[in-house]
Amino acid sequence: MIGNALKTVRKIRRKSPCSFISAGLVLFLVCFLGFNDKLLSHDAWVPASYRGHLSGYHNRDLRTIFLGGNVSRLQFKGTDNGRTAHKLFNFKNGRNLTATTELNLGKVSSQTGNLYLTQTDNDRKRRLPQAIIIGVKKGGTRALLEFLRVHPDVKATGPEPHFFDKHYQKGLDWYRSLMPETMPNQITIEKTPSYFITKEVPERIFQMSNSTKLVLVVRDPVTRAISDYTQILSKHGKSKSFQSSAFLRNDTTKINISWIVIRIGLYVKHLENWLSVFPLKQIHIVHGENLVTNPGEEVRKVQKFLGLEPVITDKHFFFNERRGFPCIKKKLKHKRGHCLDESKGRPHPRFPESVMSALRRFYRPYNEQFYRMTNIDFNWT
């Protein structure tokens, strides 16, 4: 290209000084652009509304953006093969915007001034979970998982994997194959309530990743036991009476702690096992009763613990009066929401007050130890 320009200069040099000067300018521009490819990059074509605010990013990889204005949040929206990709960034110290993932600069709309970013399909893959809901059974784990699914940065498994308690011998590759595909900025979560009461699980999770975030949902152990028994009846029909299983020789002063329905409620004993491996700050404890009466508050705390933007708020929830259980709207503009199946919020059988008092009396010292261990007073009677 430069050689052709030199020939052109030689031809017109004899015609006039003006023509010679014009040819010189053309030659200068060709050389300048040839050695300054950044002018041909996306940087040169950012809309005017962004030129004063965006700097410091490479042609295609957007890693850190510095803003001169007093902006605290910015959301980018784009498309990737027909799928809409959203990414919300936070600005630290009023200036530095640090993305948690490396994104590709997709396209810029010169008409609207919107900056479009996309993540490629190459970034989408199955990852081991960064967070696990470890228990407890009949404490509200399914409700919490379904609520968290509404968050765009959360991907969760379907059925409970039971990897760390029943299928550990199959290896981490098998475990990973059960996980949903996620982008780097998303969190993979799985739920298996039996992990909490299985002695070997804490060490096995630690071996996978010592930074795994653990979520524990607990409720009054008396109510939990009755709910557990109710589920057993619904699945198996006929069963031994609650009293004959919970008490030795039907003596309400002798609790049968070998019965799993009773043993699960000894939260302090199980938590001691977990704290021998993980620090308490790595285990977030959800108040099961509050998850039903005030789900927005409990989910907000979980989002904070997981390092997620507080996308899910009180406005996403509404209460199903018939079933006495909260439901969630996947999007605020939707009039209808998602409610858990009929197994949630099912009525419990009623037992004599002597049975209820015996259970409360049995669990009370364990509950008080649990309060001290967690620094949370759940006020279970």
N, C-alpha and C positions, 0 to 999 in steps of 0.2 A: 504493500500500500504506500509506503514512504517513497519507494523507487519511482512509482508512477507520478507521485507528486513532484519529485525533483525534475522529471522530464517535462512536466507541465510548466515549471518555473523557467527552464531553459528556453522553451518555445515563446513564452510571453515576455521574457526579459527585454527583448528588443523592441516591443511595441510601445510601451509607455511606462513612466514611473508609477502611475497609479495602479496599473495592472500588475506591475512587479510587486508593489507593496501588498496588494490583495492576495496574490499568490503566496507571499511570505506568511501572511496571517493564517491562510489555510494550512500551510505546512506546519506552522507552530501548533495549531489546534489539533491536528492529526497526531503529532508527536506527543503532545500533552495528554490527550485522551488515551493514547496507546500505553503510556506508562503510569496512568492513574486510573486503574480499573474501578476504584471505589466510587468514582463519579457515575459509573454505569451500574452500580449496585442499587439495592433497595433504599440505601441511605439517602440517595439523592432524590428519591421520589416519595418520601414521607409527606403527607399533607401539611400544608402551611400551619394548620392549627396544632401540629405536633412538633414542628421543627424547633420551636423554642424550648420544648420540654424534654425531648428524648435525646439522649446522647450516651455513648459508651457501649453500644451493642454492636457486635460483629455483623457481617453481611447477613448470615442466616441464623446463627445461634443467639438467641436472646437469653442472657444469663443474669445480668444485673442492669437495671435501668435507674438512672438518677434523675430525680425530678427537682426542678427549681422552685415550684410552687408549694403551697401548703395543702397538699393532697394526702389524705390518709388511706384511701382505698381506691382501687381501679379494677374494673372487670373487663376482660377481653372476651370476645365471642367470635367463633369462627366455625367453619365447616370442614369436615374431613370425610371425603367420599359420601357426602350426603348426610353425615352425622354431625350434629352441632356439638362443638367443643367449647366449654366454658372454663375459664381459669381466673380465680380471684386472688389478687396479690395484696399484701399488706406492706405499708411503708414504715420502716423503722427510723426513728429519730427525725421524721418529717421529710427525709430525703431518699434514703436508700431503699430500693425495691429489690428484694431477693426472691427469685423463684425457687421453689423446692425441686423443680425438674428442669431439664433442658428442653426448650420448646423450639420448634422451627417457625421461622417467619413465613407465614402463608401468603397473604396478599394484603394490599392496602387499597382501600376505597378512596379515590380522590374526590368523590362527590360528597360523601358523608363524613370523611375524616376518621372513620372507625379503623382501628388497628386489628387485623385478624390474625390469630395465632392458631396453629393446629398441632396436635401430637400425631405422629405417624403410627401406623399399625405395627411397625417394628418395635414400638415401645410397649405394646400390649402383650402380656404374658401371664402365666400362672405363677403366683408367688406364695411362699409360705406365709401364714398369717402373722401380722404384726400385733394383733390383739385377739384375745380368747375370752369368751364368757365361760367361766369355769363352773358355775353353779348359782344357786342350788336348784335341784329339781322341785318343781311346783312353787318356785319363788317369784316367777315373772320373767324368766329368761327369754322365752319365746316372744313375749310382748316387747321386751327391750330390743331384741334383734329386729323385729318387724318395724319398730319405730326408727331404728338407725338406718334401715334400708332406704328410707326416704332421702337421706343425705347423699348428694351426688358424688361425694368422695369416699363413700363406703360401699364395699362389695362383700357379700356374705355367702357362705355355703348354704345349700338347701338342707338336706338331711344331716343329722348330727354325725360327724365323722368317726367318733370314738377311737381315734388313732392312738392316743397316749394311754388308753386303758385296755383296749381290746385288740387293736391291730398294729401294735408297735413293731412287731417283727416284720411287717411288710415294708418298712423303710420310708425315709422322707420323700423319695421320688413318688411313691404311691400316694403319700399324703398330699404332696403338691398337686398331683393330678386331680384331686377332688376340689381344689380351689377354683374360684371363678377367675377369668382373665381380668387383669386390671392394668391401668396406666400407672406410671411411676408416682403420680401425685395422689393416688387413691390408697385407702387402707383395706386390707383383707382381714375379715373377721370370721371366726367360726365359733360355734356354741356346742358344748357337750357338758351338761350339768353333772354327770357322774365323775368328771375329773376331780371335783372338789373333795370327794370322799375316798379317792383312790390314792393310796400311800405313795406309789411309784411315780405318779404323774408330775409333781413339781420338779423333780430332778430331770426328768425326761424333757420337759419343756425348756428348762434351763440349758440343757445340752444343745437343743435346737437353736435357741437364741436367749441370751441372758437379759436382753432388753425388751422381751415380750411384755406387752401391757395386759394385765389381767383384770377382769371385771367380775365381781361377785354380787349377785342379787339375793338378798335375804329377806325373810318375812317371819312373823311370829311363828316359832316352831310348832306350837299347838295347832294353829290354823293350817300350817304347811302339812302336818301329819294327816289331818282330816282330809285335806285336798288330795293328798297322795292316795289315801285309802279310797276316796271317791273315784279316782281315776282307775284304780285296780278293779273296782266293782263294774265300772263302765266297760272295761276291756274284757274281763273274764266272767262277768255275770255272777254266779254264785261264788262266795268266798267265806272264809271264817269270819266271825264277827270281829269288829274292831276291838272289843273288850277282851276276847279270848286271845287275840294276838298281842295286844299291847301290855297286858298284865299277866304275870305268872300265876296260874291257877285262879284266874279271875280276881286276884287280890289287888285292889287299887293301890296298896302301899308298896307293891313289888312290880316295878316297871321292867318290861322285857327289852333291854337295850340291844339284844341280838337281832331284834326285828328291824329290818332296814328302814322302815317307815319312821321308827322312833330314833334310830341312830343318826340319820341324816341331820336331825335338828340339834345335835351336839356341836354347834358351829365352832365353839372355841377349841375343841379338840382337833377338828380338821384344820382350822386356821393355823394352829401351832405347827402342824406339819408343813404348811406352805411357807410360814415365816422362817423356817429353818433353811430355806433355799432363797426366797425372794424377800426384799425389804417391803415393809408395809406401804411405803409410798408408791410401789409398783402395782399395788392391788387397790382398785377403786371399788368401794362398797356402795351398792345401790339399795336404798330403803324401799323394799317391796311394796309396802302399804302406800307409801307416798307416790310410787310409780303409777298406782291406780287412781289416787285422788288428785295428784298434781304431777302428771307426766311431764309437762313442759319443764318444770324445775329439775327433775331427775335427769332428763335427757340433756338439758343444758350442761349439767355437771359432767356427764359422760363425754359430751363433745369436747369440753375443755380438757378433760383428762387425756383424751385421744389426740389432742392437738388439732382438732377440726374447727373450722369456722362455725359459729353458732347459727347454722342455717335453720334448724328445726326449733320452733318457738311454741309458745302457748297457743298461738293462732292456728297451728296445724291440728290441734286436738279437739274432739268433741266427745261427749259422754253418751254411751248407749244406755238409756235408762232401763230398758227391758232386761238387759244382761248385767247391768251394774259394772260395765267395763269401758275404758276409753278406746276410741277409734282414732285413726289418723288420716288426714288428707295428704295425699302425695304431692299435691300442688294447691296453694292457697286459693286459686281461682276455681278449683273444683268444688261443686256443691256436695257431691257424695264423697265419702271417704272409705278407707279400708279398715274393716273390723276383723278381728281374729275369728277362727272357726268356732263352732258351737261348743267345742270342748272347753273353751275358756269362759270363765264366769258361770259354770254350771252350778246349780244349787248343791249344798253340802247336806249330808244327813245330820240330824240333831241327836245329841247324846245327853244322857243324864248329867246334871250338874256335878254329881260325885265324880264322874269320869273326867270332866273338864277341869275340876279343881285339882284332881290328882296329877294330871298332866302339867298344869301350870306350876304346881308345887315341885314337881320333878325338874322342870326346865329352869326354874328361877335362878339357882346358883350358877348354872352354866351361862345363862344370859348375862348375868352381872359380870362374870369374868370376860365375856365377849365384849361388853360395853367398855370395860377398862382396856382391853387389848386393842380395840379399834378407836378408842376415844370418841365413840358415838353412843349416845343414849337413845335406843330405839323405843324405850318406854313400853315394852311388852309386859302385860300384866301376868 
